[in-house]
């Protein structure tokens, strides 16, 4: 049995991961669960899976009997050190996932990574720590999982380019002139995926795909010049890899995060899943379009950020988190989100950071800078 700690267990990734574990009780033992504030659901999960060690980011309202509950901003990191699982699945949202990812790796745990911000903020630190500790970082994002699956058995030097697919979000065909009138309710209606608020808004601006470009660069050790994006509205093809002989491999399936989660947990094996199979007997249209980078400048910002990979991706992510929150609070317009990110990057273009603590400080500095720009 593989022992697992699941961070962000009450979010969409955590719930999907627990369903995978529920389907294979003989293969996975949950030894730790961490959540942000939903303690009622966290306690219910602990009872179902017999988990004795829990972590809550916020102050708990009561203390359950029969389990150890730790709380605070470092609770997820402490949970990892206390439980020492074979694998940590990090489904925490945003920059808060960076230190737990680093803690998992430094504790000698394999890391199933859904928190793309970990690699965006401190990719070089995580990759070097994984090499040093001889542990694996296994991608959970559906796009990076697809690439990882396509690369199995292929020599690394045969890869010509990676092709990330993007749904295009709800505004793929909306004229740019109408972007100023987009409301939070409109932006939260994603056409194919059911996700949290931040990632849904990021999908609408294509900032989510920008972060995935950076994540792919670290995961697969390729420059951003070899990472392309295509818009694929149906989200059936999850990503593609083109090889030196110009052949292309793709991974297909209906949109369901349980598939990439299960692959990360079970690799190099595949375990059966109770999912809807892709029905090729029905008419299946696979359409691909180039992204409109004038309408969606986030993709260009990602490549710009990777010109200074030690600092600017961290700034980009922090500014985006502030911008998304401001948009949801109606403090800025939808079309000002990427503009705010770009201005924050410009102001902190000369910043330096060489340690995890300095990256956390840079993250905070970027947030303050973005908030001042909003004011």
ZAZABA-573540 format. One line per 2 residues: number of its first residue (from 1); for each residue x, y, z of C-alpha. Coordinates in steps of 0.001 Angstrom, whole numbers, plus 500000, padded with zeros to 6 digits. Layout:
<sites>
NUM> X/Y/Z; ...
</sites>
This chain:
<sites>
1> 500000/500000/500000; 501158/503513/499207
3> 500745/506032/502022; 499395/509429/500918
5> 499012/512881/502399; 496494/515014/500505
7> 496829/518790/500764; 493750/520780/499805
9> 491555/517765/500490; 488287/519744/500515
11> 488918/521415/497145; 488151/520018/493699
13> 491547/518271/493344; 491387/516820/496843
15> 487862/515518/496369; 488846/513867/493083
17> 491938/512328/494698; 489875/510900/497537
19> 487500/509362/495021; 490466/507659/493330
21> 491560/506339/496743; 487965/505268/497414
23> 488011/503195/494218; 491263/501463/495273
25> 491199/500952/499054; 493729/498115/498678
27> 496340/500374/497067; 496252/503692/498983
29> 496305/504519/502678; 495535/508149/503549
31> 497749/509179/506474; 497203/512950/506444
33> 494686/515510/505205; 495083/519290/505018
35> 492492/521952/504244; 492126/525709/504399
37> 488973/526455/506370; 486310/523796/505676
39> 486774/521900/508928; 483403/520128/508832
41> 484252/518457/505514; 487822/517776/506658
43> 486559/515969/509781; 484074/513957/507692
45> 486889/512879/505360; 489011/511860/508343
47> 486205/509683/509678; 485607/508000/506306
49> 489257/507193/505618; 490393/506635/509197
51> 492912/509499/509125; 494512/510442/512434
53> 496549/513500/511397; 494863/516662/510113
55> 495974/520185/509265; 493885/523337/508960
57> 495258/526653/507713; 492688/528699/509649
59> 491816/528657/513334; 489576/525633/514084
61> 486192/526213/515691; 486417/523005/517688
63> 488808/520117/518297; 487680/516661/517118
65> 488297/513701/519388; 490580/510854/518432
67> 492721/512775/515913; 495643/515174/516003
69> 494721/518557/514506; 497349/521209/513853
71> 496539/524648/512484; 498212/527751/511119
73> 499927/528829/507929; 502669/526197/508368
75> 500249/523401/509278; 500492/521590/505920
77> 504301/521534/506153; 504135/520217/509714
79> 501653/517536/508630; 504108/516288/505990
81> 506957/516121/508494; 504748/514320/511039
83> 503309/511694/508673; 506290/511073/506337
85> 504102/509590/503566; 505346/507829/500449
87> 503683/510557/498368; 502211/514007/498921
89> 499461/515179/496605; 499501/518979/496642
91> 496113/520360/495616; 496454/523650/497498
93> 495468/526694/495455; 497903/529520/494774
95> 501253/530558/496243; 500380/528940/499582
97> 501309/525608/497974; 504980/526437/497389
99> 506456/525724/500825; 504442/522474/501283
101> 505804/521267/497922; 509352/522069/498991
103> 508776/520437/502386; 507472/517257/500750
105> 510522/516981/498526; 512994/517770/501317
107> 511248/515144/503470; 511976/512506/500820
109> 508382/512164/499574; 507386/511818/495944
111> 505240/514816/494955; 502060/514569/492893
113> 501773/518207/491901; 498507/519941/491091
115> 499710/523250/492557; 501356/524707/489445
117> 502316/527824/491405; 504980/525783/493221
119> 507066/525478/490057; 506136/528958/488841
121> 507414/530523/492068; 510469/528374/492728
123> 511004/525936/489878; 514782/525800/490092
125> 514696/525225/493868; 512156/522387/493600
127> 513891/520647/490691; 517281/520818/492400
129> 515823/519577/495707; 514129/516651/493918
131> 517451/515680/492297; 519231/515949/495630
133> 516643/513861/497490; 516152/511418/494582
135> 512368/511869/494586; 509939/512358/491720
137> 507710/515299/490843; 504719/513792/489032
139> 502379/516189/487200; 498679/516248/488032
141> 497554/519106/485766; 495735/517369/482916
143> 497934/519036/480287; 501236/518123/481918
145> 500012/514641/482741; 499160/514204/479057
147> 502677/515248/478053; 504190/512995/480712
149> 502167/510058/479370; 503164/510803/475771
151> 506843/510899/476750; 506886/507418/478304
153> 509460/505312/476452; 510690/508239/474333
155> 514273/509563/474459; 514429/513107/475814
157> 516476/514401/472885; 513763/513345/470424
159> 511286/516010/471582; 510842/518848/469118
161> 508081/520732/470955; 505340/520405/473544
163> 501833/521543/472614; 499571/522519/475501
165> 495867/522580/474741; 493604/525320/476085
167> 489815/525371/476074; 489916/529089/475262
169> 487640/529768/478220; 484242/531453/478004
171> 485479/534424/475934; 487260/532678/473081
173> 484928/534280/470512; 484108/537457/472476
175> 485409/540622/470766; 488204/542304/472698
177> 486186/545529/472656; 483644/543821/474949
179> 486162/542696/477573; 485678/545804/479724
181> 482055/544817/480332; 482754/541247/481467
183> 481436/540597/484985; 482717/538065/487544
185> 479567/535966/487056; 480245/535773/483309
187> 483910/534868/483805; 483126/532107/486313
189> 481112/530105/483746; 483751/527803/482275
191> 482562/525836/479240; 484173/522449/480007
193> 485800/522264/483474; 484441/522657/487021
195> 487177/524393/489017; 487796/526857/491842
197> 487296/530588/491387; 490901/531633/490860
199> 491723/528971/488273; 488422/529625/486474
201> 489197/533340/486105; 492749/532445/485055
203> 491290/530207/482371; 489129/533086/481145
205> 492202/535347/480792; 494398/532410/479662
207> 496716/533203/482575; 496229/529587/483614
209> 497861/528526/480349; 500628/531072/480900
211> 501422/529463/484261; 501346/526058/482571
213> 503970/527180/480032; 506284/527986/482937
215> 505409/524740/484724; 506106/522703/481580
217> 509474/524386/481098; 510586/523195/484556
219> 508955/519765/484480; 510314/518761/481088
221> 513513/520844/481009; 512700/522703/477799
223> 512912/526396/476875; 509612/528208/476365
225> 510470/528498/472643; 509713/524769/472392
227> 506367/525039/474214; 503335/526035/472140
229> 499670/526553/472982; 496679/525680/470818
231> 493034/526387/471567; 490972/523196/471642
233> 487449/524064/472848; 486161/520550/473554
235> 489036/519678/475947; 489208/516100/474641
237> 492897/516249/473654; 494723/517184/476834
239> 498074/517957/475208; 500424/516769/472470
241> 504125/516140/471908; 505847/516576/468557
243> 509049/514599/468015; 512089/515177/465838
245> 510653/513011/463062; 507562/515328/463067
247> 505258/512631/464404; 502828/513759/467119
249> 501459/511841/470100; 498391/512987/472014
251> 496459/511865/475091; 492668/511970/474861
253> 489768/511594/477279; 486705/513352/478593
255> 487530/516194/481012; 487867/514494/484418
257> 490684/515243/486858; 490491/511777/488385
259> 492393/510390/485383; 495596/512497/485708
261> 495432/512225/489501; 495235/508438/489310
263> 498114/508281/486835; 500335/510352/489131
265> 499445/508194/492126; 499900/504854/490364
267> 502761/505547/487916; 504426/503581/486399
269> 501336/501372/486616; 497774/502171/485541
271> 494867/501296/487807; 491310/500797/486564
273> 488951/503740/487076; 485200/504032/487027
275> 485103/506816/484418; 483088/507413/481280
277> 485048/505979/478318; 485656/508125/475262
279> 483021/507025/472745; 484650/507041/469311
281> 481482/505659/467716; 479838/509046/468123
283> 480769/511981/465925; 483857/513494/467522
285> 485146/516846/466276; 488670/517795/467267
287> 489121/521467/466422; 492309/523431/467034
289> 492866/527178/466722; 495846/529448/467316
291> 495487/531573/470459; 494796/535283/469965
293> 497673/536774/471958; 496433/540309/471363
295> 493220/539443/473218; 495015/537219/475720
297> 498411/538800/476500; 499058/536453/479446
299> 500849/533954/477190; 503407/536564/476194
301> 503852/537589/479840; 504821/534006/480715
303> 507571/533935/478109; 508704/537372/479220
305> 508828/536198/482841; 511004/533194/481936
307> 513697/535561/480709; 514351/536005/484449
309> 513191/532606/485719; 514446/533024/489281
311> 512195/535995/490082; 509713/537250/487474
313> 507491/534132/487409; 507050/534591/491166
315> 506086/538235/490606; 503723/537283/487781
317> 501868/534767/489929; 501572/537034/492981
319> 500302/539951/490901; 497781/537704/489194
321> 496401/536431/492506; 495886/540039/493610
323> 494378/541008/490251; 491915/538108/490224
325> 490773/538903/493772; 490358/542566/492822
327> 488308/541640/489762; 486061/539332/491792
329> 485581/542221/494256; 484810/544559/491325
331> 487818/546784/492097; 489220/546413/488551
333> 487780/545420/485181; 488392/542078/483479
335> 490541/543718/480809; 492781/545248/483510
337> 493887/541923/485042; 496815/541229/482702
339> 497627/544945/482530; 498080/544988/486313
341> 500307/541893/486154; 502500/543433/483458
343> 502898/546708/485372; 503861/544846/488543
345> 506448/542826/486623; 507878/546034/485175
347> 508220/547633/488622; 510005/544571/490043
349> 512031/543669/486963; 515336/544049/488832
351> 514334/542098/491941; 516570/539272/493166
353> 515850/536125/495207; 518084/533123/495867
355> 516374/531227/498696; 512879/530073/499612
357> 512563/532827/502210; 513617/535485/499701
359> 511042/534153/497236; 508326/534410/499896
361> 509437/537985/500582; 509383/538765/496847
363> 505886/537263/496619; 504725/539631/499374
365> 506472/542597/497769; 504755/541861/494457
367> 501359/541692/496185; 501919/545045/497879
369> 503076/546571/494600; 500001/545274/492766
371> 497677/546583/495484; 499318/550009/495331
373> 498850/550041/491563; 495156/549263/492066
375> 494827/552139/494503
</sites>
